[in-house]
Amino acid sequence: MEKKNKILSITLVLAMLIGTVALSGCTQEDENKIIIGTSADFPPFEFKAANQTIVGFDIDLIKKILTDQGYTVEVQDIGFDSLIPSLQTDKIDVIAAAMTITDERLLEVDFSNPYYDANQAVLVKVDSGVNITKIQDLKNYTIGAQTGTTGWAWVNDTLVATGNLSEDKFRSYELYTDAVADLIIGPSRVGAVVIDSPVAQAFAKSGDVRIVLNITTNENYGFAVKKGNTELLAKINTGLAGVKATAYWEDLIEKYFTT
Ligand code: GLN
């Protein structure tokens, strides 16, 4: 009886050992896989194609950088405001979301070298009667921006905090696509949207909305990794420099920013 028990426990230990080896095999495979977090509401940097796959300048670029270095990648669509918390809790490995490098964010994440420049712009609906020619005109309308963005911070700091826009006229959106959809419904919803200039240009291509004002903020986009993930960051920076030195970079700009 005792002998049987012994054999049983040896068998169990062996089974557990085999299990552990099999599992660590899995983990190693996963180590080669990078999860890219984005907020797919920001054309041409990240958006959903007709078949719902996530595409865009950032997505092509980071995929190229990582796959060239032997990684496999997966893209996850997460609200912009949840991207940094997701990175900090290891749900994602890198943020590719036209994210501006700011001092505030640098306290929470590490950024790659800059890969694109932007400013802010004000979008209104075409033929809506909204009359904005200078910053001071914004106070006459409900203004929309996406929570957690530099556009949102600009409205908050420059207009709301200074008393130049009443708080009830500042509308926060989880997604910029929803902000622009409201803009198209009309000024009763939202009169103007403050948004990154290259994205404003992309939305204006529809012909439904147009840019009435540019606001110089001198922003640079970077890819973000978890603080201290120097290995991945170095690979991204090397890859970025490499891609910029090839025709792939010009082709990418042509693909997403011309037409
Ligand atoms: N560049 C802006 C920021 O970092 C907006 C980014 C976005 O909405 N995806 O806040």
py3Dmol code that shows the C-alpha trace and the ligand (Angstrom):
import py3Dmol

protein = """\
ATOM      1  CA  MET A   1       0.000   0.000   0.000  1.00  0.00           C
ATOM      2  CA  GLU A   2       2.715   2.426   1.023  1.00  0.00           C
ATOM      3  CA  LYS A   3       4.743   1.505  -2.023  1.00  0.00           C
ATOM      4  CA  LYS A   4       1.747   2.214  -4.224  1.00  0.00           C
ATOM      5  CA  ASN A   5       1.399   5.630  -2.689  1.00  0.00           C
ATOM      6  CA  LYS A   6       5.052   6.315  -3.314  1.00  0.00           C
ATOM      7  CA  ILE A   7       4.739   5.359  -6.962  1.00  0.00           C
ATOM      8  CA  LEU A   8       1.650   7.521  -7.197  1.00  0.00           C
ATOM      9  CA  SER A   9       3.400  10.558  -5.745  1.00  0.00           C
ATOM     10  CA  ILE A  10       6.451  10.033  -7.981  1.00  0.00           C
ATOM     11  CA  THR A  11       4.106   9.857 -10.959  1.00  0.00           C
ATOM     12  CA  LEU A  12       2.385  13.041  -9.799  1.00  0.00           C
ATOM     13  CA  VAL A  13       5.675  14.918  -9.368  1.00  0.00           C
ATOM     14  CA  LEU A  14       6.769  13.746 -12.817  1.00  0.00           C
ATOM     15  CA  ALA A  15       3.484  14.870 -14.319  1.00  0.00           C
ATOM     16  CA  MET A  16       3.866  18.281 -12.685  1.00  0.00           C
ATOM     17  CA  LEU A  17       7.428  18.571 -13.948  1.00  0.00           C
ATOM     18  CA  ILE A  18       6.392  17.762 -17.491  1.00  0.00           C
ATOM     19  CA  GLY A  19       3.581  20.278 -17.138  1.00  0.00           C
ATOM     20  CA  THR A  20       5.995  22.977 -15.988  1.00  0.00           C
ATOM     21  CA  VAL A  21       8.353  22.331 -18.882  1.00  0.00           C
ATOM     22  CA  ALA A  22       5.453  22.493 -21.326  1.00  0.00           C
ATOM     23  CA  LEU A  23       4.258  25.764 -19.783  1.00  0.00           C
ATOM     24  CA  SER A  24       7.650  27.427 -19.828  1.00  0.00           C
ATOM     25  CA  GLY A  25       7.909  26.428 -23.475  1.00  0.00           C
ATOM     26  CA  CYS A  26       4.745  28.461 -23.972  1.00  0.00           C
ATOM     27  CA  THR A  27       6.067  31.467 -22.110  1.00  0.00           C
ATOM     28  CA  GLN A  28       9.169  31.508 -24.242  1.00  0.00           C
ATOM     29  CA  GLU A  29       7.040  31.610 -27.338  1.00  0.00           C
ATOM     30  CA  ASP A  30       5.098  34.495 -25.818  1.00  0.00           C
ATOM     31  CA  GLU A  31       8.291  36.388 -25.083  1.00  0.00           C
ATOM     32  CA  ASN A  32       8.642  36.852 -28.790  1.00  0.00           C
ATOM     33  CA  LYS A  33       5.192  38.296 -29.058  1.00  0.00           C
ATOM     34  CA  ILE A  34       4.618  41.997 -28.580  1.00  0.00           C
ATOM     35  CA  ILE A  35       1.167  43.337 -27.825  1.00  0.00           C
ATOM     36  CA  ILE A  36       0.647  46.751 -29.356  1.00  0.00           C
ATOM     37  CA  GLY A  37      -1.983  48.935 -27.703  1.00  0.00           C
ATOM     38  CA  THR A  38      -3.730  51.634 -29.710  1.00  0.00           C
ATOM     39  CA  SER A  39      -6.913  53.688 -29.823  1.00  0.00           C
ATOM     40  CA  ALA A  40      -8.270  53.109 -33.327  1.00  0.00           C
ATOM     41  CA  ASP A  41     -10.180  56.380 -33.642  1.00  0.00           C
ATOM     42  CA  PHE A  42      -7.397  58.535 -35.002  1.00  0.00           C
ATOM     43  CA  PRO A  43      -6.949  58.495 -38.788  1.00  0.00           C
ATOM     44  CA  PRO A  44      -4.537  58.275 -40.529  1.00  0.00           C
ATOM     45  CA  PHE A  45      -2.432  57.050 -37.585  1.00  0.00           C
ATOM     46  CA  GLU A  46      -4.785  54.294 -36.399  1.00  0.00           C
ATOM     47  CA  PHE A  47      -8.289  53.504 -37.572  1.00  0.00           C
ATOM     48  CA  LYS A  48     -10.515  50.619 -38.546  1.00  0.00           C
ATOM     49  CA  ALA A  49     -10.576  49.588 -42.188  1.00  0.00           C
ATOM     50  CA  ALA A  50     -13.884  48.562 -43.775  1.00  0.00           C
ATOM     51  CA  ASN A  51     -13.269  44.965 -42.667  1.00  0.00           C
ATOM     52  CA  GLN A  52     -12.714  46.174 -39.078  1.00  0.00           C
ATOM     53  CA  THR A  53      -8.994  45.419 -39.026  1.00  0.00           C
ATOM     54  CA  ILE A  54      -6.898  48.115 -37.370  1.00  0.00           C
ATOM     55  CA  VAL A  55      -4.614  49.886 -39.824  1.00  0.00           C
ATOM     56  CA  GLY A  56      -2.765  53.191 -40.089  1.00  0.00           C
ATOM     57  CA  PHE A  57       0.599  54.921 -40.181  1.00  0.00           C
ATOM     58  CA  ASP A  58       1.503  54.028 -36.585  1.00  0.00           C
ATOM     59  CA  ILE A  59       0.355  50.448 -36.939  1.00  0.00           C
ATOM     60  CA  ASP A  60       2.294  49.789 -40.160  1.00  0.00           C
ATOM     61  CA  LEU A  61       5.366  51.492 -38.724  1.00  0.00           C
ATOM     62  CA  ILE A  62       5.533  49.711 -35.385  1.00  0.00           C
ATOM     63  CA  LYS A  63       4.666  46.352 -36.989  1.00  0.00           C
ATOM     64  CA  LYS A  64       7.486  46.817 -39.496  1.00  0.00           C
ATOM     65  CA  ILE A  65       9.967  47.798 -36.769  1.00  0.00           C
ATOM     66  CA  LEU A  66       9.086  44.830 -34.555  1.00  0.00           C
ATOM     67  CA  THR A  67       8.618  42.103 -37.153  1.00  0.00           C
ATOM     68  CA  ASP A  68      11.943  43.074 -38.787  1.00  0.00           C
ATOM     69  CA  GLN A  69      13.525  42.263 -35.418  1.00  0.00           C
ATOM     70  CA  GLY A  70      11.915  38.862 -35.192  1.00  0.00           C
ATOM     71  CA  TYR A  71       8.893  39.607 -33.035  1.00  0.00           C
ATOM     72  CA  THR A  72       5.352  38.550 -33.717  1.00  0.00           C
ATOM     73  CA  VAL A  73       2.760  41.225 -33.007  1.00  0.00           C
ATOM     74  CA  GLU A  74      -0.839  41.583 -32.000  1.00  0.00           C
ATOM     75  CA  VAL A  75      -2.810  44.847 -31.993  1.00  0.00           C
ATOM     76  CA  GLN A  76      -5.333  45.641 -29.262  1.00  0.00           C
ATOM     77  CA  ASP A  77      -7.839  48.473 -29.423  1.00  0.00           C
ATOM     78  CA  ILE A  78      -8.096  50.248 -26.071  1.00  0.00           C
ATOM     79  CA  GLY A  79      -9.546  53.672 -25.135  1.00  0.00           C
ATOM     80  CA  PHE A  80      -6.816  56.317 -25.317  1.00  0.00           C
ATOM     81  CA  ASP A  81      -7.168  57.160 -21.655  1.00  0.00           C
ATOM     82  CA  SER A  82      -6.590  53.512 -20.635  1.00  0.00           C
ATOM     83  CA  LEU A  83      -3.417  52.988 -22.678  1.00  0.00           C
ATOM     84  CA  ILE A  84      -0.882  54.069 -20.049  1.00  0.00           C
ATOM     85  CA  PRO A  85      -2.554  52.064 -17.241  1.00  0.00           C
ATOM     86  CA  SER A  86      -2.603  49.022 -19.576  1.00  0.00           C
ATOM     87  CA  LEU A  87       1.114  49.427 -20.221  1.00  0.00           C
ATOM     88  CA  GLN A  88       1.871  49.769 -16.526  1.00  0.00           C
ATOM     89  CA  THR A  89      -0.027  46.567 -15.712  1.00  0.00           C
ATOM     90  CA  ASP A  90       1.628  44.575 -18.541  1.00  0.00           C
ATOM     91  CA  LYS A  91      -1.564  44.110 -20.543  1.00  0.00           C
ATOM     92  CA  ILE A  92       0.258  45.612 -23.501  1.00  0.00           C
ATOM     93  CA  ASP A  93       3.967  46.017 -24.332  1.00  0.00           C
ATOM     94  CA  VAL A  94       3.980  49.163 -26.445  1.00  0.00           C
ATOM     95  CA  ILE A  95       1.666  52.093 -27.143  1.00  0.00           C
ATOM     96  CA  ALA A  96       1.321  53.144 -30.779  1.00  0.00           C
ATOM     97  CA  ALA A  97      -1.359  55.814 -30.627  1.00  0.00           C
ATOM     98  CA  ALA A  98      -0.027  59.123 -31.976  1.00  0.00           C
ATOM     99  CA  MET A  99       0.860  59.779 -28.360  1.00  0.00           C
ATOM    100  CA  THR A 100       2.561  63.107 -27.740  1.00  0.00           C
ATOM    101  CA  ILE A 101       5.742  62.989 -25.691  1.00  0.00           C
ATOM    102  CA  THR A 102       4.966  65.172 -22.653  1.00  0.00           C
ATOM    103  CA  ASP A 103       6.827  65.773 -19.376  1.00  0.00           C
ATOM    104  CA  GLU A 104       3.811  64.519 -17.474  1.00  0.00           C
ATOM    105  CA  ARG A 105       3.717  61.212 -19.386  1.00  0.00           C
ATOM    106  CA  LEU A 106       7.488  60.822 -19.078  1.00  0.00           C
ATOM    107  CA  LEU A 107       6.947  60.345 -15.352  1.00  0.00           C
ATOM    108  CA  GLU A 108       4.836  57.261 -16.145  1.00  0.00           C
ATOM    109  CA  VAL A 109       6.289  55.694 -19.307  1.00  0.00           C
ATOM    110  CA  ASP A 110       9.400  55.772 -21.492  1.00  0.00           C
ATOM    111  CA  PHE A 111       9.127  57.137 -25.025  1.00  0.00           C
ATOM    112  CA  SER A 112      10.949  56.248 -28.218  1.00  0.00           C
ATOM    113  CA  ASN A 113      12.600  58.931 -30.313  1.00  0.00           C
ATOM    114  CA  PRO A 114       9.974  61.153 -31.967  1.00  0.00           C
ATOM    115  CA  TYR A 115       8.526  59.906 -35.254  1.00  0.00           C
ATOM    116  CA  TYR A 116       5.956  62.563 -36.228  1.00  0.00           C
ATOM    117  CA  ASP A 117       5.197  66.246 -35.467  1.00  0.00           C
ATOM    118  CA  ALA A 118       1.799  67.766 -34.806  1.00  0.00           C
ATOM    119  CA  ASN A 119      -0.068  70.826 -33.570  1.00  0.00           C
ATOM    120  CA  GLN A 120      -3.705  71.262 -32.585  1.00  0.00           C
ATOM    121  CA  ALA A 121      -6.518  72.338 -34.919  1.00  0.00           C
ATOM    122  CA  VAL A 122     -10.147  73.369 -34.550  1.00  0.00           C
ATOM    123  CA  LEU A 123     -12.720  71.488 -36.601  1.00  0.00           C
ATOM    124  CA  VAL A 124     -16.255  72.683 -37.311  1.00  0.00           C
ATOM    125  CA  LYS A 125     -19.096  71.333 -39.432  1.00  0.00           C
ATOM    126  CA  VAL A 126     -19.240  72.730 -42.944  1.00  0.00           C
ATOM    127  CA  ASP A 127     -22.197  75.166 -43.383  1.00  0.00           C
ATOM    128  CA  SER A 128     -23.100  74.992 -39.693  1.00  0.00           C
ATOM    129  CA  GLY A 129     -22.991  78.759 -39.167  1.00  0.00           C
ATOM    130  CA  VAL A 130     -20.297  78.281 -36.522  1.00  0.00           C
ATOM    131  CA  ASN A 131     -18.089  81.341 -36.778  1.00  0.00           C
ATOM    132  CA  ILE A 132     -14.619  80.846 -35.345  1.00  0.00           C
ATOM    133  CA  THR A 133     -11.700  82.893 -36.616  1.00  0.00           C
ATOM    134  CA  LYS A 134      -9.707  83.316 -33.402  1.00  0.00           C
ATOM    135  CA  ILE A 135      -9.228  81.541 -30.079  1.00  0.00           C
ATOM    136  CA  GLN A 136     -11.528  84.017 -28.277  1.00  0.00           C
ATOM    137  CA  ASP A 137     -14.460  82.881 -30.456  1.00  0.00           C
ATOM    138  CA  LEU A 138     -14.353  79.375 -28.972  1.00  0.00           C
ATOM    139  CA  LYS A 139     -16.198  80.543 -25.827  1.00  0.00           C
ATOM    140  CA  ASN A 140     -19.395  81.001 -27.870  1.00  0.00           C
ATOM    141  CA  TYR A 141     -19.719  77.277 -28.592  1.00  0.00           C
ATOM    142  CA  THR A 142     -19.674  73.886 -26.956  1.00  0.00           C
ATOM    143  CA  ILE A 143     -16.152  72.536 -27.469  1.00  0.00           C
ATOM    144  CA  GLY A 144     -15.318  68.830 -27.656  1.00  0.00           C
ATOM    145  CA  ALA A 145     -12.110  66.861 -27.136  1.00  0.00           C
ATOM    146  CA  GLN A 146     -11.067  63.333 -26.208  1.00  0.00           C
ATOM    147  CA  THR A 147     -10.353  62.683 -22.538  1.00  0.00           C
ATOM    148  CA  GLY A 148      -6.687  62.316 -21.656  1.00  0.00           C
ATOM    149  CA  THR A 149      -5.332  63.925 -24.820  1.00  0.00           C
ATOM    150  CA  THR A 150      -3.180  66.991 -25.306  1.00  0.00           C
ATOM    151  CA  GLY A 151      -6.137  68.571 -27.165  1.00  0.00           C
ATOM    152  CA  TRP A 152      -8.298  68.058 -24.077  1.00  0.00           C
ATOM    153  CA  ALA A 153      -5.545  69.510 -21.873  1.00  0.00           C
ATOM    154  CA  TRP A 154      -5.238  72.552 -24.138  1.00  0.00           C
ATOM    155  CA  VAL A 155      -8.986  73.314 -23.877  1.00  0.00           C
ATOM    156  CA  ASN A 156      -8.905  72.708 -20.149  1.00  0.00           C
ATOM    157  CA  ASP A 157      -5.789  74.754 -19.397  1.00  0.00           C
ATOM    158  CA  THR A 158      -6.178  77.572 -21.915  1.00  0.00           C
ATOM    159  CA  LEU A 159      -9.933  78.059 -21.886  1.00  0.00           C
ATOM    160  CA  VAL A 160     -11.679  76.444 -18.927  1.00  0.00           C
ATOM    161  CA  ALA A 161      -9.094  77.058 -16.183  1.00  0.00           C
ATOM    162  CA  THR A 162      -8.744  80.705 -17.226  1.00  0.00           C
ATOM    163  CA  GLY A 163     -12.492  81.305 -17.208  1.00  0.00           C
ATOM    164  CA  ASN A 164     -12.639  81.731 -20.980  1.00  0.00           C
ATOM    165  CA  LEU A 165     -15.003  78.792 -21.471  1.00  0.00           C
ATOM    166  CA  SER A 166     -17.608  77.710 -18.966  1.00  0.00           C
ATOM    167  CA  GLU A 167     -17.211  74.129 -17.820  1.00  0.00           C
ATOM    168  CA  ASP A 168     -20.641  73.092 -19.072  1.00  0.00           C
ATOM    169  CA  LYS A 169     -19.553  74.071 -22.569  1.00  0.00           C
ATOM    170  CA  PHE A 170     -16.632  71.629 -22.510  1.00  0.00           C
ATOM    171  CA  ARG A 171     -17.605  68.181 -23.699  1.00  0.00           C
ATOM    172  CA  SER A 172     -15.266  65.231 -23.103  1.00  0.00           C
ATOM    173  CA  TYR A 173     -15.405  62.183 -25.346  1.00  0.00           C
ATOM    174  CA  GLU A 174     -13.940  58.748 -24.913  1.00  0.00           C
ATOM    175  CA  LEU A 175     -13.324  58.520 -28.663  1.00  0.00           C
ATOM    176  CA  TYR A 176     -12.483  61.237 -31.181  1.00  0.00           C
ATOM    177  CA  THR A 177     -14.659  59.467 -33.747  1.00  0.00           C
ATOM    178  CA  ASP A 178     -17.651  60.092 -31.436  1.00  0.00           C
ATOM    179  CA  ALA A 179     -16.662  63.756 -31.063  1.00  0.00           C
ATOM    180  CA  VAL A 180     -16.569  64.189 -34.850  1.00  0.00           C
ATOM    181  CA  ALA A 181     -19.871  62.278 -35.237  1.00  0.00           C
ATOM    182  CA  ASP A 182     -21.466  64.756 -32.773  1.00  0.00           C
ATOM    183  CA  LEU A 183     -19.921  67.662 -34.655  1.00  0.00           C
ATOM    184  CA  ILE A 184     -21.617  66.440 -37.821  1.00  0.00           C
ATOM    185  CA  ILE A 185     -24.978  66.200 -35.998  1.00  0.00           C
ATOM    186  CA  GLY A 186     -24.629  69.922 -35.351  1.00  0.00           C
ATOM    187  CA  PRO A 187     -23.782  72.741 -32.923  1.00  0.00           C
ATOM    188  CA  SER A 188     -26.568  71.705 -30.533  1.00  0.00           C
ATOM    189  CA  ARG A 189     -24.285  68.761 -29.697  1.00  0.00           C
ATOM    190  CA  VAL A 190     -20.870  70.283 -30.178  1.00  0.00           C
ATOM    191  CA  GLY A 191     -19.829  73.373 -32.121  1.00  0.00           C
ATOM    192  CA  ALA A 192     -16.122  72.689 -32.503  1.00  0.00           C
ATOM    193  CA  VAL A 193     -13.633  69.916 -31.806  1.00  0.00           C
ATOM    194  CA  VAL A 194     -10.011  70.511 -30.802  1.00  0.00           C
ATOM    195  CA  ILE A 195      -7.845  67.712 -32.185  1.00  0.00           C
ATOM    196  CA  ASP A 196      -4.323  67.026 -33.487  1.00  0.00           C
ATOM    197  CA  SER A 197      -3.757  68.849 -36.789  1.00  0.00           C
ATOM    198  CA  PRO A 198      -2.883  65.842 -39.021  1.00  0.00           C
ATOM    199  CA  VAL A 199      -5.988  64.046 -37.776  1.00  0.00           C
ATOM    200  CA  ALA A 200      -8.142  67.146 -38.312  1.00  0.00           C
ATOM    201  CA  GLN A 201      -6.896  67.127 -41.908  1.00  0.00           C
ATOM    202  CA  ALA A 202      -7.849  63.465 -42.291  1.00  0.00           C
ATOM    203  CA  PHE A 203     -11.380  64.062 -40.959  1.00  0.00           C
ATOM    204  CA  ALA A 204     -11.744  67.144 -43.190  1.00  0.00           C
ATOM    205  CA  LYS A 205     -11.221  64.966 -46.274  1.00  0.00           C
ATOM    206  CA  SER A 206     -14.783  63.688 -45.814  1.00  0.00           C
ATOM    207  CA  GLY A 207     -16.035  67.173 -46.747  1.00  0.00           C
ATOM    208  CA  ASP A 208     -18.416  67.237 -43.744  1.00  0.00           C
ATOM    209  CA  VAL A 209     -16.044  69.149 -41.473  1.00  0.00           C
ATOM    210  CA  ARG A 210     -13.297  71.703 -41.988  1.00  0.00           C
ATOM    211  CA  ILE A 211     -10.396  73.306 -40.136  1.00  0.00           C
ATOM    212  CA  VAL A 212     -11.031  76.911 -39.069  1.00  0.00           C
ATOM    213  CA  LEU A 213      -8.101  77.468 -36.738  1.00  0.00           C
ATOM    214  CA  ASN A 214      -4.612  76.135 -36.111  1.00  0.00           C
ATOM    215  CA  ILE A 215      -3.106  76.220 -32.637  1.00  0.00           C
ATOM    216  CA  THR A 216       0.673  75.895 -32.420  1.00  0.00           C
ATOM    217  CA  THR A 217       1.581  73.390 -29.703  1.00  0.00           C
ATOM    218  CA  ASN A 218       4.749  71.837 -31.229  1.00  0.00           C
ATOM    219  CA  GLU A 219       4.039  68.219 -30.312  1.00  0.00           C
ATOM    220  CA  ASN A 220       6.083  65.113 -31.154  1.00  0.00           C
ATOM    221  CA  TYR A 221       4.687  61.616 -31.230  1.00  0.00           C
ATOM    222  CA  GLY A 222       6.590  58.724 -29.714  1.00  0.00           C
ATOM    223  CA  PHE A 223       5.983  55.029 -29.065  1.00  0.00           C
ATOM    224  CA  ALA A 224       5.724  54.326 -25.343  1.00  0.00           C
ATOM    225  CA  VAL A 225       7.008  51.332 -23.382  1.00  0.00           C
ATOM    226  CA  LYS A 226       6.802  50.472 -19.694  1.00  0.00           C
ATOM    227  CA  LYS A 227       9.211  52.515 -17.601  1.00  0.00           C
ATOM    228  CA  GLY A 228      12.565  50.733 -17.504  1.00  0.00           C
ATOM    229  CA  ASN A 229      11.917  48.452 -20.491  1.00  0.00           C
ATOM    230  CA  THR A 230      15.200  49.604 -22.022  1.00  0.00           C
ATOM    231  CA  GLU A 231      15.639  46.489 -24.142  1.00  0.00           C
ATOM    232  CA  LEU A 232      12.437  46.967 -26.123  1.00  0.00           C
ATOM    233  CA  LEU A 233      12.949  50.725 -26.293  1.00  0.00           C
ATOM    234  CA  ALA A 234      16.435  50.321 -27.776  1.00  0.00           C
ATOM    235  CA  LYS A 235      15.060  47.921 -30.374  1.00  0.00           C
ATOM    236  CA  ILE A 236      12.289  50.324 -31.309  1.00  0.00           C
ATOM    237  CA  ASN A 237      14.726  53.242 -31.645  1.00  0.00           C
ATOM    238  CA  THR A 238      17.158  51.230 -33.753  1.00  0.00           C
ATOM    239  CA  GLY A 239      14.307  49.941 -35.893  1.00  0.00           C
ATOM    240  CA  LEU A 240      12.827  53.415 -36.293  1.00  0.00           C
ATOM    241  CA  ALA A 241      16.138  54.898 -37.453  1.00  0.00           C
ATOM    242  CA  GLY A 242      16.545  51.961 -39.838  1.00  0.00           C
ATOM    243  CA  VAL A 243      13.071  52.344 -41.347  1.00  0.00           C
ATOM    244  CA  LYS A 244      13.512  56.122 -41.733  1.00  0.00           C
ATOM    245  CA  ALA A 245      16.643  55.481 -43.800  1.00  0.00           C
ATOM    246  CA  THR A 246      14.778  53.338 -46.321  1.00  0.00           C
ATOM    247  CA  ALA A 247      12.176  53.966 -48.994  1.00  0.00           C
ATOM    248  CA  TYR A 248       9.629  52.272 -46.720  1.00  0.00           C
ATOM    249  CA  TRP A 249       9.346  55.555 -44.758  1.00  0.00           C
ATOM    250  CA  GLU A 250       8.531  57.658 -47.850  1.00  0.00           C
ATOM    251  CA  ASP A 251       6.103  55.012 -49.038  1.00  0.00           C
ATOM    252  CA  LEU A 252       4.363  55.034 -45.667  1.00  0.00           C
ATOM    253  CA  ILE A 253       3.984  58.832 -45.718  1.00  0.00           C
ATOM    254  CA  GLU A 254       2.711  58.637 -49.275  1.00  0.00           C
ATOM    255  CA  LYS A 255       0.261  55.850 -48.355  1.00  0.00           C
ATOM    256  CA  TYR A 256      -1.341  57.663 -45.424  1.00  0.00           C
ATOM    257  CA  PHE A 257      -0.828  61.382 -45.990  1.00  0.00           C
ATOM    258  CA  THR A 258      -1.298  62.056 -49.676  1.00  0.00           C
ATOM    259  CA  THR A 259      -4.479  61.876 -51.811  1.00  0.00           C
TER     260      THR A 259
END
"""
ligand_1 = """\
10
LIG
N -1.433 63.394 -29.642
C -2.509 63.515 -28.722
C -2.098 63.102 -27.341
O -1.128 62.457 -27.177
C -3.756 62.739 -29.170
C -3.531 61.279 -29.323
C -4.795 60.473 -29.603
O -5.915 60.922 -29.380
N -4.632 59.284 -30.061
O -2.756 63.366 -26.387
"""
view = py3Dmol.view(width=600, height=400)
view.addModel(protein, "pdb")
view.setStyle({"model": 0}, {"cartoon": {"style": "trace"}})
view.addModel(ligand_1, "xyz")
view.setStyle({"model": 1}, {"stick": {}})
view.zoomTo()
view.show()
